[in-house]
Amino acid sequence: MAARTKARKRAFQILFEADQRGADVQSVLADWMRHARTDPRQPPLNEYTLQLVEGYADQVSRIDELISTYAVDWDLDRMPAADRSILRLGAFELIWVDDTPDAVAIDEAVQLAKEFSTDDSPAFVNGLLGRLKELKPSLRREER
């Protein structure tokens, strides 16, 4: 498994745990980092995992707003928790990480959905992130 794929999977796990615990993602990240330092069986967090989690934390309100706006017939709080975390991670990487090709960000999110969510989730994740990809130029302009 490629290093960035592993990093995304760990970032997803951190976002998912924060969502499930109702905790701040930064505090969950700190717990994971502390655990990696104290448990020799736990590998340290990859730099890309940190970039994804911290980047998401910086854009959390905007990401949730985008998902809520473009998820047709789905409220953010009614989505499966795994889908919510995957979409948050995928939206951050798609819109704010310039060195990841859009197709890769979407495909990796779809793969996470296949592994961790329902049978309908990969198509849902693909469709919503595909819509954000189409809107990406205007979404980036809105930030300036």
C-alpha positions as CSV (number, residue, x, y, z in Angstrom):
1,M,0.0,0.0,0.0
2,A,1.4,3.4,-1.0
3,A,2.5,5.8,1.7
4,R,-0.1,8.4,0.9
5,T,-2.9,5.8,0.8
6,K,-1.9,4.7,4.3
7,A,-1.7,8.4,5.4
8,R,-5.3,9.0,4.1
9,K,-6.6,5.9,5.9
10,R,-5.0,7.1,9.2
11,A,-6.4,10.6,8.6
12,F,-9.9,9.1,8.0
13,Q,-9.6,7.1,11.2
14,I,-8.8,10.2,13.2
15,L,-11.6,12.2,11.7
16,F,-14.0,9.3,12.2
17,E,-13.0,8.9,15.8
18,A,-13.4,12.6,16.5
19,D,-16.9,12.5,14.9
20,Q,-17.9,9.5,17.0
21,R,-16.6,10.9,20.2
22,G,-18.0,14.4,19.5
23,A,-14.4,15.6,20.1
24,D,-12.3,18.3,18.5
25,V,-10.2,16.7,15.7
26,Q,-7.1,18.4,17.0
27,S,-7.4,16.7,20.4
28,V,-7.9,13.3,18.8
29,L,-4.9,13.9,16.6
30,A,-2.9,14.8,19.8
31,D,-4.1,11.6,21.4
32,W,-2.9,9.6,18.4
33,M,0.5,11.3,18.4
34,R,0.9,10.7,22.1
35,H,0.0,7.1,21.7
36,A,2.5,6.7,18.8
37,R,5.2,8.0,21.1
38,T,4.4,5.8,24.0
39,D,3.5,2.5,22.3
40,P,6.4,0.9,20.4
41,R,4.0,-1.2,18.4
42,Q,2.2,2.0,17.1
43,P,4.0,3.6,14.1
44,P,4.4,7.3,14.1
45,L,1.9,9.4,12.1
46,N,3.0,10.1,8.6
47,E,3.6,13.8,7.7
48,Y,0.9,13.6,5.1
49,T,-1.6,12.4,7.7
50,L,-0.8,15.4,9.8
51,Q,-1.2,17.7,6.8
52,L,-4.6,16.3,6.0
53,V,-6.0,16.3,9.6
54,E,-4.6,19.8,10.4
55,G,-5.7,21.1,7.0
56,Y,-9.2,19.8,7.6
57,A,-9.3,21.3,11.1
58,D,-8.4,24.7,9.6
59,Q,-11.2,24.5,7.0
60,V,-13.9,22.5,9.0
61,S,-16.6,25.1,8.7
62,R,-16.2,25.7,5.0
63,I,-15.9,21.9,4.3
64,D,-19.1,21.1,6.2
65,E,-20.9,24.0,4.5
66,L,-19.9,22.7,1.0
67,I,-20.9,19.1,1.8
68,S,-24.3,20.3,3.2
69,T,-24.9,22.5,0.2
70,Y,-24.1,20.0,-2.5
71,A,-25.2,16.7,-0.9
72,V,-28.6,16.5,-2.5
73,D,-31.3,15.2,-0.1
74,W,-28.8,14.5,2.6
75,D,-28.3,16.4,5.9
76,L,-24.8,16.2,7.2
77,D,-25.9,14.9,10.5
78,R,-28.0,12.1,8.9
79,M,-25.2,10.7,6.7
80,P,-23.4,7.6,7.8
81,A,-20.6,8.7,10.0
82,A,-18.0,7.0,7.8
83,D,-19.3,8.8,4.7
84,R,-19.2,12.1,6.5
85,S,-15.6,11.6,7.5
86,I,-14.6,10.4,4.1
87,L,-16.3,13.4,2.4
88,R,-14.6,15.8,4.8
89,L,-11.2,14.3,4.1
90,G,-11.8,14.1,0.4
91,A,-13.2,17.6,0.1
92,F,-10.1,19.0,1.9
93,E,-7.7,17.1,-0.3
94,L,-9.6,17.9,-3.5
95,I,-9.9,21.7,-2.9
96,W,-6.9,22.6,-0.8
97,V,-4.1,20.2,-1.5
98,D,-2.6,21.3,-4.8
99,D,0.0,18.5,-5.3
100,T,-2.7,15.8,-5.4
101,P,-4.4,15.3,-8.7
102,D,-8.2,15.7,-8.4
103,A,-8.8,12.2,-9.8
104,V,-6.5,10.7,-7.2
105,A,-8.2,12.5,-4.3
106,I,-11.6,11.3,-5.5
107,D,-10.5,7.8,-6.2
108,E,-8.8,7.4,-2.8
109,A,-12.0,8.7,-1.1
110,V,-14.1,6.2,-3.1
111,Q,-11.7,3.4,-2.0
112,L,-12.1,4.4,1.6
113,A,-15.9,4.3,1.1
114,K,-15.7,0.8,-0.3
115,E,-13.6,-0.4,2.6
116,F,-15.4,1.4,5.5
117,S,-19.0,2.2,4.5
118,T,-22.1,0.9,2.9
119,D,-22.6,-0.5,-0.6
120,D,-24.2,2.8,-1.8
121,S,-21.4,5.0,-0.3
122,P,-18.8,4.8,-3.1
123,A,-21.2,6.1,-5.7
124,F,-22.4,8.8,-3.3
125,V,-18.8,9.9,-2.4
126,N,-17.8,9.8,-6.1
127,G,-20.8,11.9,-7.1
128,L,-20.5,14.6,-4.4
129,L,-16.7,15.0,-4.8
130,G,-17.1,15.0,-8.6
131,R,-19.5,17.9,-8.2
132,L,-17.0,19.7,-5.9
133,K,-14.3,19.1,-8.5
134,E,-16.5,20.8,-11.2
135,L,-17.0,23.8,-8.8
136,K,-13.4,23.9,-7.6
137,P,-12.3,27.0,-9.6
138,S,-15.2,29.1,-8.3
139,L,-14.8,27.7,-4.8
140,R,-11.1,28.7,-4.7
141,R,-12.0,32.2,-6.0
142,E,-14.5,32.6,-3.2
143,E,-11.8,32.2,-0.6
144,R,-9.7,35.1,-1.8
